[in-house]
Amino acid sequence: MKLAENEEQALKRLREELFARYPIIDFRLYGSKARGEGRPDSDLDVMIELPDYDRAMVAEIDDIVYRINLEHDVFISALVFGKDELEEGPMSESPIYKVIQREGVPL
């Protein structure tokens, strides 16, 4: 996994803020950056798993991601899932979730 300094700092800051505020179950980098194939203009794809999908919490997380993107001059693209929808819903069989499970790098 090859990340620029500002990308590493952005992900570190995001992890710190999320784990301090929310009951995060899983937090992973996936996509081209996780595979070591990212270009300088590639985004940072992250998956965040919470116990339950809560729209208000997701909106707060989106605000945090937006602020960190601006502060570190990066583009973090976050997918947020609730454990309930991954275990009991159709998301457990979705192609994107299978890719994240296969290639995602826990942060």
trRosetta pair geometry for C-beta under 8 A, 3 or more apart (Angstrom, degrees):
i j d omega theta_ij theta_ji phi_ij phi_ji
1 29 7.3 86 -142 95 142 139
1 33 6.7 48 -154 153 91 70
1 34 6.0 -28 -108 -141 112 37
1 35 8.0 90 -97 42 72 10
1 36 5.6 -113 -91 -72 31 81
1 105 6.0 -5 -68 -51 148 173
2 33 7.7 -123 67 -155 59 68
2 36 5.4 79 2 -140 92 77
2 38 7.0 -157 73 51 88 98
3 7 4.1 -129 -174 93 102 123
3 8 4.9 129 109 -57 127 82
3 11 7.4 -47 -163 5 162 136
3 33 6.4 53 -89 -170 90 114
3 38 7.9 31 -94 59 61 144
3 44 7.9 47 -126 -103 116 117
4 7 4.6 94 55 5 77 106
4 8 7.2 -144 92 -5 39 86
4 40 7.3 62 -47 -130 135 77
5 8 5.8 -55 -150 35 32 111
5 9 6.3 28 155 -16 66 108
6 9 5.6 -53 -144 40 33 112
6 10 6.1 38 154 -24 65 106
6 72 4.8 154 180 180 94 90
6 73 5.8 -21 167 62 155 91
6 74 5.9 -178 128 -52 102 106
7 10 5.7 -52 -144 34 30 112
7 11 6.4 25 158 -14 64 106
7 33 7.3 -145 179 -147 148 143
7 44 5.9 161 -152 -70 105 133
7 72 7.5 133 -83 149 29 128
7 74 5.4 129 -99 -111 67 138
8 11 6.1 -59 -149 39 28 106
8 12 6.2 29 154 -20 64 110
9 12 5.6 -55 -145 37 30 114
9 13 6.2 30 156 -19 65 108
9 72 5.8 -176 91 -125 102 128
10 13 5.8 -56 -148 38 28 110
10 14 6.3 28 154 -19 64 107
10 44 7.1 159 95 23 127 162
10 68 5.3 119 -155 162 88 107
10 69 7.3 63 -151 -90 136 39
10 71 7.6 153 -108 81 89 91
10 72 3.7 -166 -77 84 105 166
10 74 4.6 -91 -22 27 170 148
10 76 6.4 -162 146 -47 126 121
11 14 5.6 -52 -143 37 32 112
11 15 6.2 36 156 -21 65 105
11 29 6.8 -15 -129 -71 144 124
11 44 6.5 -133 -71 179 106 151
11 46 7.4 165 -123 -80 97 135
11 76 7.5 152 -84 -100 71 126
11 107 5.9 -109 170 -149 116 147
12 15 5.8 -54 -150 34 28 112
12 16 6.4 29 153 -19 63 107
13 16 5.7 -54 -148 35 31 112
13 17 6.3 24 158 -14 65 108
13 68 5.6 171 98 -128 121 119
13 71 7.6 -88 110 89 168 136
13 72 7.2 -179 30 -47 141 136
14 17 6.0 -60 -146 40 29 106
14 18 6.0 23 161 -15 66 112
14 46 7.3 -174 123 -6 152 177
14 64 6.9 123 -130 136 77 109
14 65 6.7 41 -122 -101 123 68
14 68 5.3 49 -71 -137 92 178
14 76 6.5 145 -70 -127 157 172
15 18 6.1 -61 -143 40 25 106
15 19 6.0 13 167 -9 65 114
15 27 6.1 135 -116 129 88 155
15 107 5.4 -132 -84 131 131 111
16 19 6.5 -66 -143 42 20 101
16 20 6.2 18 160 -19 61 115
17 20 5.9 -62 -146 37 26 110
17 21 6.3 -1 165 0 64 118
17 64 5.5 -179 124 -162 142 136
17 68 7.7 -149 20 -62 147 128
18 21 6.3 -77 -145 46 25 96
18 22 5.5 -44 -172 41 68 111
18 24 5.3 64 141 -58 107 139
18 27 6.6 134 94 -99 147 142
18 48 6.7 -118 -154 -131 151 130
18 61 6.8 45 -110 -124 103 101
18 64 7.1 154 -70 111 79 158
19 22 7.4 -70 -100 58 19 70
19 24 5.4 -74 -94 28 66 130
19 27 7.6 -83 -60 -18 98 152
21 60 7.7 -131 142 135 143 132
22 50 6.4 -59 166 -112 122 109
22 57 6.3 110 -118 -164 126 120
22 61 7.2 -8 -30 -77 159 108
23 50 6.6 90 78 -151 79 77
23 51 5.5 -2 100 -14 127 112
24 27 5.5 7 174 -45 135 111
24 48 6.4 -73 -131 -161 104 91
24 49 7.1 95 -167 70 66 60
24 50 6.7 -56 -109 -93 46 64
25 49 4.3 -66 67 106 104 104
25 50 6.5 153 4 -119 99 12
25 51 6.4 128 -44 -65 119 57
25 83 5.7 71 -5 -67 167 118
26 47 6.9 -11 115 112 103 100
26 48 7.5 165 88 -155 63 30
26 49 3.9 31 45 30 95 124
26 106 7.1 -87 -157 -117 81 95
27 46 6.8 -3 -171 -176 76 112
27 47 7.3 177 -145 86 33 59
27 48 5.6 10 -109 -111 77 69
27 49 7.4 -131 -58 24 48 74
27 106 6.9 81 74 -156 62 66
27 107 5.0 -76 117 58 99 97
28 34 7.7 28 163 -102 88 146
28 46 6.6 161 84 -154 43 64
28 47 4.8 -3 57 51 95 100
28 100 6.1 121 88 -176 139 97
28 104 3.5 31 161 175 142 121
28 105 6.0 143 -160 63 83 37
28 106 5.4 -48 -97 -92 84 43
28 107 6.3 163 -112 -2 27 87
29 33 6.1 -75 171 96 119 110
29 34 4.6 167 120 -78 88 103
29 44 6.5 -54 -134 -172 106 89
29 45 6.8 108 -163 78 59 62
29 46 5.6 -37 -96 -97 56 76
29 104 6.7 150 73 -157 36 70
29 105 4.8 -20 60 58 93 98
29 107 5.7 85 -20 -51 94 117
30 34 4.9 -44 -130 5 25 154
30 45 5.1 -65 72 103 73 113
30 46 7.4 136 18 -110 76 26
30 47 6.0 31 1 -13 122 110
30 99 6.5 111 176 125 137 91
30 100 4.6 -87 -62 -118 162 70
30 103 5.6 101 -144 92 90 93
30 104 4.1 -43 -76 -94 103 78
30 105 7.2 169 -77 12 51 69
31 34 5.7 100 51 16 48 102
31 35 7.1 -104 125 1 29 99
31 38 7.6 65 119 -80 92 104
31 42 7.6 177 133 173 117 118
31 43 7.5 -13 116 82 159 81
31 44 7.9 159 62 -161 129 28
31 45 3.6 90 -6 28 139 135
31 103 7.8 142 -25 106 20 127
32 35 5.8 -63 -145 44 31 106
32 37 4.5 -95 -158 83 82 90
32 38 4.2 122 121 -80 99 68
32 39 7.5 -18 141 2 145 67
32 42 5.0 -104 82 -154 131 150
32 45 7.8 98 24 6 68 117
33 36 7.7 42 -178 -71 30 24
33 37 7.9 -101 -64 56 20 57
33 38 3.9 22 -84 -44 63 146
33 42 5.9 174 -56 114 91 128
33 43 7.8 -103 -22 100 124 38
33 44 5.6 -20 18 -115 164 65
33 45 7.0 168 29 24 107 78
34 45 7.4 -74 -11 64 112 97
34 103 5.7 119 111 144 127 95
34 104 6.3 -59 -152 -128 164 34
34 105 4.7 -174 -142 -2 104 108
35 38 7.7 133 58 -31 77 76
35 103 6.1 -16 -72 -173 93 132
38 42 3.8 -133 -156 60 92 152
39 42 4.9 121 47 -28 65 100
43 74 7.9 110 -144 166 59 79
43 75 4.3 -72 -117 102 92 105
43 76 7.0 143 -178 -111 92 15
43 77 4.7 47 145 -10 141 113
44 74 6.0 10 -1 165 124 123
44 75 6.8 157 18 87 77 53
44 76 4.6 -34 72 -106 108 67
44 77 6.9 163 75 21 49 70
45 77 5.2 -25 -104 71 62 102
45 79 7.5 15 -173 -4 88 104
46 76 6.0 -5 6 -169 119 102
46 77 7.2 157 23 78 69 49
46 78 5.0 -22 72 -107 97 74
46 79 7.3 -170 95 28 49 69
46 107 7.4 -35 -131 6 113 144
47 78 7.6 148 -96 -158 21 62
47 79 5.0 -21 -111 69 70 101
47 80 7.9 157 -163 -88 51 29
47 81 6.9 -1 -171 6 96 111
47 100 4.8 60 -35 -152 157 144
47 104 6.1 -47 28 -121 128 143
48 61 6.5 -158 83 -167 165 152
48 78 5.8 8 -3 -169 115 111
48 79 7.1 173 25 86 70 48
48 80 4.7 -21 71 -108 104 75
48 81 7.3 165 85 26 52 65
49 80 7.8 163 -87 -159 26 54
49 81 5.2 -22 -109 72 72 95
49 82 7.5 111 -161 -135 66 12
49 83 6.0 78 173 -70 106 75
49 86 6.8 -21 -132 -14 118 152
50 53 6.7 127 68 -87 115 40
50 54 6.8 -91 123 16 153 94
50 57 6.5 117 -126 116 167 145
50 80 6.6 18 -5 -175 111 99
50 81 7.2 178 27 90 72 44
50 82 5.5 -40 75 -108 88 62
50 83 6.9 -119 97 -15 39 82
51 82 6.8 -8 107 -157 31 82
51 83 5.3 -34 -143 17 35 122
51 84 7.5 47 155 -25 55 91
52 82 4.7 9 -170 -150 27 127
52 83 7.0 -50 -64 38 39 83
52 84 5.5 25 -115 -1 69 125
53 58 7.0 10 -166 -45 75 128
53 80 7.2 127 -127 127 85 95
53 81 6.8 -59 -81 -173 104 35
53 82 3.1 -100 -35 -27 73 124
53 84 6.9 -109 1 53 86 103
53 85 5.6 22 -23 -11 129 128
54 57 3.9 58 85 15 111 114
54 58 6.5 171 84 -15 56 84
54 82 7.4 113 -16 -88 61 120
55 58 5.6 -55 -144 37 31 112
55 59 6.4 35 156 -22 65 104
56 59 5.7 -52 -152 33 31 113
56 60 6.7 32 150 -18 63 104
57 60 5.6 -53 -152 35 35 112
57 61 6.4 36 150 -19 66 104
58 61 5.5 -51 -147 36 34 113
58 62 6.4 41 151 -23 64 102
58 80 4.9 180 -121 79 101 154
59 62 5.5 -48 -149 32 32 115
59 63 6.7 36 150 -20 62 101
60 63 5.6 -52 -154 32 34 114
60 64 6.6 34 149 -19 65 103
61 64 5.6 -52 -150 35 36 113
61 65 6.3 37 151 -19 67 104
61 78 6.6 -126 142 120 112 157
61 80 6.0 112 81 -79 154 144
62 65 5.7 -53 -147 37 31 112
62 66 6.3 36 153 -23 64 106
62 78 7.2 -154 -97 61 61 125
63 66 5.6 -52 -148 34 30 114
63 67 6.5 29 155 -17 64 105
64 67 5.9 -56 -150 36 30 110
64 68 6.3 25 155 -15 66 109
65 68 5.9 -59 -146 40 29 108
65 69 6.2 38 153 -26 65 105
65 76 5.1 -126 -159 88 100 118
65 78 5.1 -121 -92 -6 156 132
66 69 5.7 -52 -151 30 29 116
66 70 6.8 23 154 -14 62 105
67 70 5.9 -59 -155 37 32 108
67 71 6.2 27 153 -17 68 111
68 71 5.6 -55 -139 40 34 111
68 72 5.9 -1 171 9 69 115
68 74 7.5 -29 133 56 84 109
68 76 6.5 6 93 14 115 138
69 72 6.9 -80 -141 52 17 86
69 73 7.9 57 170 -110 53 8
69 74 5.7 -113 -133 76 60 67
69 75 5.8 46 -141 -109 117 40
69 76 5.6 -133 -77 23 94 86
70 73 7.7 18 -169 -70 25 45
79 96 7.2 -163 -123 143 171 133
79 100 7.7 -114 67 -77 138 149
81 85 6.0 -128 -168 71 87 112
81 86 5.3 70 154 -52 132 111
81 91 6.1 167 -137 155 124 157
81 97 7.3 75 -79 -104 160 115
82 85 4.7 84 63 8 91 99
82 86 7.1 -165 91 -5 47 87
83 86 5.7 -63 -149 41 34 110
83 87 6.0 19 160 -10 72 113
84 87 6.3 -64 -139 43 25 99
84 88 5.7 -27 180 28 65 115
84 89 7.1 61 129 -14 67 108
85 88 6.9 -68 -113 59 22 78
85 89 3.9 -26 -156 29 63 140
85 91 4.9 53 139 15 95 134
86 89 7.0 -3 -39 48 15 92
86 91 5.2 -67 -96 95 54 115
86 92 5.3 104 -179 -76 53 79
86 97 6.7 173 -128 -148 98 146
87 92 6.4 83 -104 -70 16 131
88 92 7.9 124 23 -20 15 128
89 92 6.8 140 74 -7 55 89
90 93 5.9 -64 -171 45 61 101
90 94 6.6 81 134 -52 79 92
91 94 5.0 -33 -148 -2 48 123
91 97 5.5 107 166 -43 79 151
92 97 6.6 -107 -130 108 21 154
93 97 7.7 59 57 60 12 124
93 98 7.6 8 -164 -47 32 113
94 97 4.6 83 66 10 94 105
94 98 7.0 -162 91 -8 48 86
95 98 5.7 -58 -149 37 33 112
95 99 6.4 34 155 -20 67 104
96 99 5.7 -52 -150 35 34 112
96 100 6.4 36 151 -20 65 104
97 100 5.5 -50 -147 35 35 114
97 101 6.4 36 154 -19 65 104
98 101 5.8 -53 -148 37 31 111
98 102 6.2 27 154 -18 64 110
99 102 5.7 -61 -145 40 30 109
99 103 6.0 -23 175 24 69 109
99 104 7.9 102 125 -39 59 88
100 103 7.1 -77 -128 56 18 74
100 104 4.4 33 -177 -48 63 128
101 104 6.4 -9 -79 17 13 116
